[in-house]
Amino acid sequence: MNPPRLIVEVRWGKLAGTKTALASGDALTVGRTDLADLIVGHDSEMSGAHFELAWRDGVCSVRDLESISGTRLGGESVTEAEVPHGSWIQAGATDFMVYVEGNSKPPRKVLSEQERAREEVRLDAAHRALATLRQKAAEAPLYAVVDGARDTRILGILREHVERLQSLYDGLKGEVMEEIAPYLVGPMQPDSQLLDRLVLEGWGKRWGIWCTSDEPFVEVRRHWRRFLMVDLEESGERVYFRFYDPGVLRVFWGTCDQAQLSSLSADLTAIFVEAKDHAFVSLPLVLAGRHDA
């Protein structure tokens, strides 16, 4: 197994959700101009080459490159320092988070005989779903909409991998509801470690839904954001719609007319969910007047 990479994530602003991965022995210069490897061109408060991160022998270090406004680690100004997993770095007006790839491990639980039998059934279904999703990822860009509220570990798992992620909530709501928000993640390659983690740990637990799309990340996110709120037919009340719960989406899909299905299918080439019995389900889409069985 290859050594874990270092994941550097831009947290806010135009590049929010952008990630860079450093292999062992690599270094990354961050700044505003092409003097940097990771360029944050819109941040006028950042120096051309502002700070450097190095990832060597499982240790991350940060070094300020004589920037005008300085570099802060965990809110404290630093010239050079070791950077622990999950650290917050500020440079100019931009925030970054630093993670070690796959740092959090699945919890070990003592299961009863009945619980162990159920878990074996779930894992068997998860492995079959993973094989199918790997194939789908080889055919088209694969995304997941993951419910951060399903497990307190989910957001950490998403952040510890190289794939881009972004909350479907914007602005202050996104900050306040960070731990329980729905997140778009992807695209994922067939050999994605995150794909493995999400399916093997979350399949059968209603962690989220899956889709493929030829559209870029920003357009897939814009598509799903359209359905965060819906109006109830009888009262007209505007409520949150948890479409990213596979149980909710499966039931709702069966009640939709052609126009609704067309709206939900727009910009996507496929949608996949888990069934109540953990089976893999591909929802029938309506694309450009065509019904896909």
C-alpha atoms as a printed R data frame, in Angstrom:
    type eleno elety resid chain resno       x       y       z
1   ATOM     1    CA   MET     A     1   0.000   0.000   0.000
2   ATOM     2    CA   ASN     A     2   1.294   3.461  -0.905
3   ATOM     3    CA   PRO     A     3   2.006   5.928   1.936
4   ATOM     4    CA   PRO     A     4  -0.916   8.292   2.629
5   ATOM     5    CA   ARG     A     5  -0.910  11.608   0.834
6   ATOM     6    CA   LEU     A     6  -1.383  15.030   2.357
7   ATOM     7    CA   ILE     A     7  -4.661  16.700   1.398
8   ATOM     8    CA   VAL     A     8  -4.750  20.512   1.229
9   ATOM     9    CA   GLU     A     9  -8.259  21.964   0.904
10  ATOM    10    CA   VAL     A    10  -9.298  25.550   0.158
11  ATOM    11    CA   ARG     A    11 -12.194  26.193   2.499
12  ATOM    12    CA   TRP     A    12 -13.885  29.449   1.461
13  ATOM    13    CA   GLY     A    13 -14.198  31.789  -1.513
14  ATOM    14    CA   LYS     A    14 -14.135  31.102  -5.246
15  ATOM    15    CA   LEU     A    15 -11.977  27.999  -4.897
16  ATOM    16    CA   ALA     A    16 -13.932  26.476  -1.984
17  ATOM    17    CA   GLY     A    17 -13.710  22.696  -2.039
18  ATOM    18    CA   THR     A    18 -10.613  22.642  -4.266
19  ATOM    19    CA   LYS     A    19  -8.088  20.063  -3.078
20  ATOM    20    CA   THR     A    20  -4.446  19.327  -3.792
21  ATOM    21    CA   ALA     A    21  -2.711  16.073  -2.857
22  ATOM    22    CA   LEU     A    22   0.963  15.787  -1.939
23  ATOM    23    CA   ALA     A    23   2.761  12.472  -2.146
24  ATOM    24    CA   SER     A    24   5.436  11.674   0.417
25  ATOM    25    CA   GLY     A    25   8.475  13.859  -0.258
26  ATOM    26    CA   ASP     A    26   6.495  16.559  -2.089
27  ATOM    27    CA   ALA     A    27   6.280  20.262  -1.331
28  ATOM    28    CA   LEU     A    28   3.594  22.773  -2.332
29  ATOM    29    CA   THR     A    29   3.954  26.526  -2.691
30  ATOM    30    CA   VAL     A    30   0.733  28.520  -2.214
31  ATOM    31    CA   GLY     A    31   0.308  32.093  -3.436
32  ATOM    32    CA   ARG     A    32  -1.432  34.595  -5.674
33  ATOM    33    CA   THR     A    33   0.729  34.382  -8.825
34  ATOM    34    CA   ASP     A    34   2.309  31.768 -11.061
35  ATOM    35    CA   LEU     A    35   5.254  31.698  -8.658
36  ATOM    36    CA   ALA     A    36   3.042  29.288  -6.694
37  ATOM    37    CA   ASP     A    37   1.944  25.713  -7.371
38  ATOM    38    CA   LEU     A    38  -1.511  26.336  -5.883
39  ATOM    39    CA   ILE     A    39  -2.613  29.711  -7.211
40  ATOM    40    CA   VAL     A    40  -5.292  31.711  -5.384
41  ATOM    41    CA   GLY     A    41  -5.407  34.533  -7.896
42  ATOM    42    CA   HIS     A    42  -8.478  36.316  -6.557
43  ATOM    43    CA   ASP     A    43  -6.971  36.957  -3.089
44  ATOM    44    CA   SER     A    44  -5.363  40.403  -3.306
45  ATOM    45    CA   GLU     A    45  -4.129  40.096   0.305
46  ATOM    46    CA   MET     A    46  -1.972  37.086  -0.500
47  ATOM    47    CA   SER     A    47   1.651  37.398  -1.603
48  ATOM    48    CA   GLY     A    48   2.804  36.009  -4.945
49  ATOM    49    CA   ALA     A    49   4.461  33.076  -3.179
50  ATOM    50    CA   HIS     A    50   2.991  33.149   0.332
51  ATOM    51    CA   PHE     A    51   3.804  29.894   2.133
52  ATOM    52    CA   GLU     A    52   5.124  26.398   1.510
53  ATOM    53    CA   LEU     A    53   3.884  23.051   2.787
54  ATOM    54    CA   ALA     A    54   6.178  20.020   2.850
55  ATOM    55    CA   TRP     A    55   5.101  16.396   3.392
56  ATOM    56    CA   ARG     A    56   8.002  14.132   4.345
57  ATOM    57    CA   ASP     A    57   8.095  10.878   6.330
58  ATOM    58    CA   GLY     A    58   4.551  11.357   7.590
59  ATOM    59    CA   VAL     A    59   5.225  14.846   8.927
60  ATOM    60    CA   CYS     A    60   3.755  18.051   7.461
61  ATOM    61    CA   SER     A    61   5.511  21.371   7.961
62  ATOM    62    CA   VAL     A    62   4.612  24.912   6.925
63  ATOM    63    CA   ARG     A    63   7.062  27.712   6.134
64  ATOM    64    CA   ASP     A    64   6.139  31.330   5.553
65  ATOM    65    CA   LEU     A    65   7.881  32.696   2.437
66  ATOM    66    CA   GLU     A    66   8.444  36.203   3.817
67  ATOM    67    CA   SER     A    67   4.880  37.103   2.887
68  ATOM    68    CA   ILE     A    68   3.560  40.623   3.435
69  ATOM    69    CA   SER     A    69   0.655  39.679   5.749
70  ATOM    70    CA   GLY     A    70   2.125  36.547   7.300
71  ATOM    71    CA   THR     A    71   0.910  32.969   7.682
72  ATOM    72    CA   ARG     A    72  -1.236  31.757  10.573
73  ATOM    73    CA   LEU     A    73  -1.534  28.217  11.853
74  ATOM    74    CA   GLY     A    74  -4.532  27.661  14.099
75  ATOM    75    CA   GLY     A    75  -4.858  31.436  14.391
76  ATOM    76    CA   GLU     A    76  -1.233  31.971  15.497
77  ATOM    77    CA   SER     A    77   1.402  33.641  13.300
78  ATOM    78    CA   VAL     A    78   4.198  31.251  12.333
79  ATOM    79    CA   THR     A    79   7.454  31.417  10.422
80  ATOM    80    CA   GLU     A    80   7.936  27.663  10.362
81  ATOM    81    CA   ALA     A    81   6.025  24.947  12.210
82  ATOM    82    CA   GLU     A    82   4.809  21.351  12.173
83  ATOM    83    CA   VAL     A    83   1.224  20.989  10.937
84  ATOM    84    CA   PRO     A    84  -0.926  18.298  12.613
85  ATOM    85    CA   HIS     A    85  -3.770  16.498  10.830
86  ATOM    86    CA   GLY     A    86  -6.899  18.656  10.668
87  ATOM    87    CA   SER     A    87  -5.029  21.955  11.014
88  ATOM    88    CA   TRP     A    88  -6.312  25.333   9.857
89  ATOM    89    CA   ILE     A    89  -3.986  27.656   7.928
90  ATOM    90    CA   GLN     A    90  -4.762  31.279   7.030
91  ATOM    91    CA   ALA     A    91  -2.929  33.230   4.345
92  ATOM    92    CA   GLY     A    92  -4.180  36.571   3.071
93  ATOM    93    CA   ALA     A    93  -7.989  36.331   3.122
94  ATOM    94    CA   THR     A    94  -8.044  32.602   2.358
95  ATOM    95    CA   ASP     A    95  -8.462  29.639   4.709
96  ATOM    96    CA   PHE     A    96  -6.969  26.196   4.116
97  ATOM    97    CA   MET     A    97  -7.379  22.885   5.934
98  ATOM    98    CA   VAL     A    98  -4.729  20.164   5.959
99  ATOM    99    CA   TYR     A    99  -5.517  16.458   6.353
100 ATOM   100    CA   VAL     A   100  -3.680  13.155   6.152
101 ATOM   101    CA   GLU     A   101  -5.388  10.935   3.584
102 ATOM   102    CA   GLY     A   102  -7.630   8.288   5.157
103 ATOM   103    CA   ASN     A   103  -6.532   9.224   8.660
104 ATOM   104    CA   SER     A   104  -9.770   8.204  10.405
105 ATOM   105    CA   LYS     A   105 -10.419   4.479  10.612
106 ATOM   106    CA   PRO     A   106 -13.767   2.660  10.835
107 ATOM   107    CA   PRO     A   107 -14.804   2.147  14.464
108 ATOM   108    CA   ARG     A   108 -14.487  -1.333  15.877
109 ATOM   109    CA   LYS     A   109 -17.648  -2.534  17.568
110 ATOM   110    CA   VAL     A   110 -18.453  -5.664  19.504
111 ATOM   111    CA   LEU     A   111 -21.459  -7.153  17.709
112 ATOM   112    CA   SER     A   112 -23.959  -9.699  18.879
113 ATOM   113    CA   GLU     A   113 -24.426 -12.816  16.779
114 ATOM   114    CA   GLN     A   114 -27.588 -11.357  15.246
115 ATOM   115    CA   GLU     A   115 -25.889  -8.018  14.520
116 ATOM   116    CA   ARG     A   116 -22.921  -9.811  12.976
117 ATOM   117    CA   ALA     A   117 -25.222 -11.757  10.662
118 ATOM   118    CA   ARG     A   118 -26.945  -8.541   9.533
119 ATOM   119    CA   GLU     A   119 -23.575  -6.868   8.982
120 ATOM   120    CA   GLU     A   120 -22.396  -9.755   6.823
121 ATOM   121    CA   VAL     A   121 -25.483  -9.387   4.637
122 ATOM   122    CA   ARG     A   122 -24.930  -5.624   4.380
123 ATOM   123    CA   LEU     A   123 -21.239  -6.012   3.525
124 ATOM   124    CA   ASP     A   124 -21.994  -8.608   0.858
125 ATOM   125    CA   ALA     A   125 -24.426  -6.169  -0.770
126 ATOM   126    CA   ALA     A   126 -21.911  -3.329  -0.348
127 ATOM   127    CA   HIS     A   127 -19.176  -5.253  -2.173
128 ATOM   128    CA   ARG     A   128 -21.544  -5.954  -5.063
129 ATOM   129    CA   ALA     A   129 -22.580  -2.282  -5.172
130 ATOM   130    CA   LEU     A   130 -18.931  -1.205  -5.097
131 ATOM   131    CA   ALA     A   131 -18.094  -3.387  -8.090
132 ATOM   132    CA   THR     A   132 -20.999  -1.868 -10.026
133 ATOM   133    CA   LEU     A   133 -20.120   1.712  -9.060
134 ATOM   134    CA   ARG     A   134 -16.486   1.161 -10.083
135 ATOM   135    CA   GLN     A   135 -17.756   0.107 -13.492
136 ATOM   136    CA   LYS     A   136 -20.035   3.158 -13.663
137 ATOM   137    CA   ALA     A   137 -17.110   5.417 -12.700
138 ATOM   138    CA   ALA     A   138 -15.099   3.994 -15.597
139 ATOM   139    CA   GLU     A   139 -17.920   4.878 -18.003
140 ATOM   140    CA   ALA     A   140 -18.788   8.422 -16.829
141 ATOM   141    CA   PRO     A   141 -17.833  10.901 -14.066
142 ATOM   142    CA   LEU     A   142 -19.290   9.562 -10.813
143 ATOM   143    CA   TYR     A   143 -20.563  11.804  -8.004
144 ATOM   144    CA   ALA     A   144 -22.209  11.242  -4.633
145 ATOM   145    CA   VAL     A   145 -24.558  13.465  -2.644
146 ATOM   146    CA   VAL     A   146 -23.735  12.502   0.935
147 ATOM   147    CA   ASP     A   147 -25.790  13.297   4.037
148 ATOM   148    CA   GLY     A   148 -23.397  14.641   6.669
149 ATOM   149    CA   ALA     A   149 -26.055  14.183   9.348
150 ATOM   150    CA   ARG     A   150 -26.101  10.384   9.029
151 ATOM   151    CA   ASP     A   151 -22.873   9.845  10.979
152 ATOM   152    CA   THR     A   152 -20.544  12.189  12.840
153 ATOM   153    CA   ARG     A   153 -17.578  10.669  10.951
154 ATOM   154    CA   ILE     A   154 -18.856  11.379   7.448
155 ATOM   155    CA   LEU     A   155 -17.542  14.916   7.023
156 ATOM   156    CA   GLY     A   156 -14.111  13.874   8.270
157 ATOM   157    CA   ILE     A   157 -14.026  10.978   5.804
158 ATOM   158    CA   LEU     A   158 -14.928  13.304   2.920
159 ATOM   159    CA   ARG     A   159 -12.236  15.805   3.857
160 ATOM   160    CA   GLU     A   160  -9.518  13.164   4.185
161 ATOM   161    CA   HIS     A   161  -9.658  12.222   0.518
162 ATOM   162    CA   VAL     A   162  -8.585  13.985  -2.629
163 ATOM   163    CA   GLU     A   163 -11.973  14.329  -4.345
164 ATOM   164    CA   ARG     A   164 -13.587  17.745  -4.362
165 ATOM   165    CA   LEU     A   165 -16.460  18.317  -1.954
166 ATOM   166    CA   GLN     A   166 -18.779  21.213  -1.295
167 ATOM   167    CA   SER     A   167 -21.872  21.683   0.833
168 ATOM   168    CA   LEU     A   168 -25.112  22.149  -1.070
169 ATOM   169    CA   TYR     A   169 -25.818  24.987   1.366
170 ATOM   170    CA   ASP     A   170 -24.318  28.394   0.645
171 ATOM   171    CA   GLY     A   171 -23.106  31.254   2.819
172 ATOM   172    CA   LEU     A   172 -23.877  31.462   6.525
173 ATOM   173    CA   LYS     A   173 -26.223  28.473   6.367
174 ATOM   174    CA   GLY     A   174 -23.371  26.395   4.983
175 ATOM   175    CA   GLU     A   175 -21.132  27.400   7.884
176 ATOM   176    CA   VAL     A   176 -23.719  26.963  10.637
177 ATOM   177    CA   MET     A   177 -24.972  23.607   9.317
178 ATOM   178    CA   GLU     A   178 -21.556  22.320   8.264
179 ATOM   179    CA   GLU     A   179 -21.723  19.111  10.312
180 ATOM   180    CA   ILE     A   180 -25.190  18.069   9.078
181 ATOM   181    CA   ALA     A   181 -25.292  19.454   5.543
182 ATOM   182    CA   PRO     A   182 -25.597  17.443   2.324
183 ATOM   183    CA   TYR     A   183 -22.339  17.431   0.338
184 ATOM   184    CA   LEU     A   184 -21.598  16.907  -3.324
185 ATOM   185    CA   VAL     A   185 -18.425  14.851  -3.760
186 ATOM   186    CA   GLY     A   186 -16.549  13.884  -6.901
187 ATOM   187    CA   PRO     A   187 -15.878  13.012  -9.523
188 ATOM   188    CA   MET     A   188 -14.556   9.662  -8.315
189 ATOM   189    CA   GLN     A   189 -12.323   7.354 -10.321
190 ATOM   190    CA   PRO     A   190 -12.807   3.556 -10.297
191 ATOM   191    CA   ASP     A   191  -9.845   3.145  -7.920
192 ATOM   192    CA   SER     A   192 -10.943   5.950  -5.582
193 ATOM   193    CA   GLN     A   193 -10.245   5.234  -1.908
194 ATOM   194    CA   LEU     A   194 -13.163   7.498  -1.026
195 ATOM   195    CA   LEU     A   195 -15.503   5.445  -3.200
196 ATOM   196    CA   ASP     A   196 -14.416   2.352  -1.274
197 ATOM   197    CA   ARG     A   197 -14.927   4.029   2.108
198 ATOM   198    CA   LEU     A   198 -18.354   5.467   1.326
199 ATOM   199    CA   VAL     A   199 -19.726   2.234  -0.087
200 ATOM   200    CA   LEU     A   200 -18.202  -0.302   2.275
201 ATOM   201    CA   GLU     A   201 -19.035   1.737   5.382
202 ATOM   202    CA   GLY     A   202 -22.202   3.508   4.281
203 ATOM   203    CA   TRP     A   203 -24.081   1.212   1.891
204 ATOM   204    CA   GLY     A   204 -27.297   0.093   3.530
205 ATOM   205    CA   LYS     A   205 -27.117   2.928   6.078
206 ATOM   206    CA   ARG     A   206 -28.670   5.611   3.834
207 ATOM   207    CA   TRP     A   207 -25.541   7.747   3.696
208 ATOM   208    CA   GLY     A   208 -26.503   9.240   0.338
209 ATOM   209    CA   ILE     A   209 -27.220   8.825  -3.366
210 ATOM   210    CA   TRP     A   210 -25.018   8.459  -6.462
211 ATOM   211    CA   CYS     A   211 -25.148   9.907  -9.949
212 ATOM   212    CA   THR     A   212 -23.136  10.233 -13.130
213 ATOM   213    CA   SER     A   213 -22.913  13.365 -15.238
214 ATOM   214    CA   ASP     A   214 -20.818  14.766 -18.066
215 ATOM   215    CA   GLU     A   215 -21.287  18.248 -16.620
216 ATOM   216    CA   PRO     A   216 -18.554  19.867 -14.469
217 ATOM   217    CA   PHE     A   217 -18.739  19.811 -10.677
218 ATOM   218    CA   VAL     A   218 -20.227  23.304 -10.407
219 ATOM   219    CA   GLU     A   219 -23.120  22.404 -12.718
220 ATOM   220    CA   VAL     A   220 -23.885  19.135 -10.923
221 ATOM   221    CA   ARG     A   221 -23.961  21.055  -7.638
222 ATOM   222    CA   ARG     A   222 -26.242  23.713  -9.170
223 ATOM   223    CA   HIS     A   223 -28.565  20.948 -10.380
224 ATOM   224    CA   TRP     A   224 -28.997  19.353  -6.953
225 ATOM   225    CA   ARG     A   225 -29.311  22.677  -5.145
226 ATOM   226    CA   ARG     A   226 -32.540  23.308  -7.062
227 ATOM   227    CA   PHE     A   227 -34.275  20.597  -5.009
228 ATOM   228    CA   LEU     A   228 -33.170  21.527  -1.489
229 ATOM   229    CA   MET     A   229 -36.514  23.248  -0.853
230 ATOM   230    CA   VAL     A   230 -39.949  22.302  -2.197
231 ATOM   231    CA   ASP     A   231 -43.493  23.652  -1.818
232 ATOM   232    CA   LEU     A   232 -46.095  21.319  -0.352
233 ATOM   233    CA   GLU     A   233 -49.038  20.983  -2.748
234 ATOM   234    CA   GLU     A   234 -51.831  21.271  -0.165
235 ATOM   235    CA   SER     A   235 -50.528  24.044   2.096
236 ATOM   236    CA   GLY     A   236 -47.980  25.741  -0.135
237 ATOM   237    CA   GLU     A   237 -45.541  25.565   2.799
238 ATOM   238    CA   ARG     A   238 -41.884  25.619   1.780
239 ATOM   239    CA   VAL     A   239 -39.936  22.770   3.394
240 ATOM   240    CA   TYR     A   240 -36.557  21.053   3.173
241 ATOM   241    CA   PHE     A   241 -36.516  18.113   0.778
242 ATOM   242    CA   ARG     A   242 -34.133  15.331   1.796
243 ATOM   243    CA   PHE     A   243 -33.788  13.936  -1.712
244 ATOM   244    CA   TYR     A   244 -30.268  12.716  -0.820
245 ATOM   245    CA   ASP     A   245 -31.817  10.104   1.496
246 ATOM   246    CA   PRO     A   246 -32.118   7.060  -0.817
247 ATOM   247    CA   GLY     A   247 -35.278   5.940   0.966
248 ATOM   248    CA   VAL     A   248 -36.924   9.307   0.337
249 ATOM   249    CA   LEU     A   249 -35.797   9.549  -3.288
250 ATOM   250    CA   ARG     A   250 -36.958   6.029  -4.160
251 ATOM   251    CA   VAL     A   251 -40.459   6.692  -2.870
252 ATOM   252    CA   PHE     A   252 -40.674  10.181  -4.371
253 ATOM   253    CA   TRP     A   253 -39.479   8.966  -7.762
254 ATOM   254    CA   GLY     A   254 -42.451   6.647  -8.043
255 ATOM   255    CA   THR     A   255 -44.876   9.546  -7.514
256 ATOM   256    CA   CYS     A   256 -43.359  11.909 -10.120
257 ATOM   257    CA   ASP     A   257 -44.938  12.819 -13.433
258 ATOM   258    CA   GLN     A   258 -42.897  13.091 -16.632
259 ATOM   259    CA   ALA     A   259 -42.171  16.791 -16.153
260 ATOM   260    CA   GLN     A   260 -40.868  16.244 -12.628
261 ATOM   261    CA   LEU     A   261 -38.738  13.300 -13.712
262 ATOM   262    CA   SER     A   262 -37.329  15.371 -16.569
263 ATOM   263    CA   SER     A   263 -36.400  18.140 -14.133
264 ATOM   264    CA   LEU     A   264 -34.711  15.705 -11.741
265 ATOM   265    CA   SER     A   265 -32.892  14.010 -14.617
266 ATOM   266    CA   ALA     A   266 -31.572  17.181 -16.250
267 ATOM   267    CA   ASP     A   267 -27.748  17.405 -16.419
268 ATOM   268    CA   LEU     A   268 -27.390  13.791 -15.224
269 ATOM   269    CA   THR     A   269 -26.806  10.530 -17.100
270 ATOM   270    CA   ALA     A   270 -27.778   8.174 -14.254
271 ATOM   271    CA   ILE     A   271 -28.918   8.103 -10.618
272 ATOM   272    CA   PHE     A   272 -28.222   5.175  -8.291
273 ATOM   273    CA   VAL     A   273 -29.623   4.426  -4.837
274 ATOM   274    CA   GLU     A   274 -29.685   1.564  -2.372
275 ATOM   275    CA   ALA     A   275 -32.930  -0.364  -1.870
276 ATOM   276    CA   LYS     A   276 -34.408  -1.248   1.500
277 ATOM   277    CA   ASP     A   277 -32.916  -4.747   1.127
278 ATOM   278    CA   HIS     A   278 -29.524  -3.126   0.191
279 ATOM   279    CA   ALA     A   279 -29.896  -3.998  -3.507
280 ATOM   280    CA   PHE     A   280 -28.396  -1.666  -6.123
281 ATOM   281    CA   VAL     A   281 -31.081   0.374  -7.911
282 ATOM   282    CA   SER     A   282 -30.684   2.525 -11.019
283 ATOM   283    CA   LEU     A   283 -33.565   4.996 -11.181
284 ATOM   284    CA   PRO     A   284 -35.270   5.386 -14.591
285 ATOM   285    CA   LEU     A   285 -34.475   8.826 -16.003
286 ATOM   286    CA   VAL     A   286 -36.368  11.004 -18.452
287 ATOM   287    CA   LEU     A   287 -33.849  12.623 -20.770
288 ATOM   288    CA   ALA     A   288 -34.816  14.851 -23.681
289 ATOM   289    CA   GLY     A   289 -38.208  13.212 -23.971
290 ATOM   290    CA   ARG     A   290 -36.759   9.711 -23.771
291 ATOM   291    CA   HIS     A   291 -37.597   7.288 -20.940
292 ATOM   292    CA   ASP     A   292 -34.662   5.119 -19.795
293 ATOM   293    CA   ALA     A   293 -35.757   1.822 -18.316
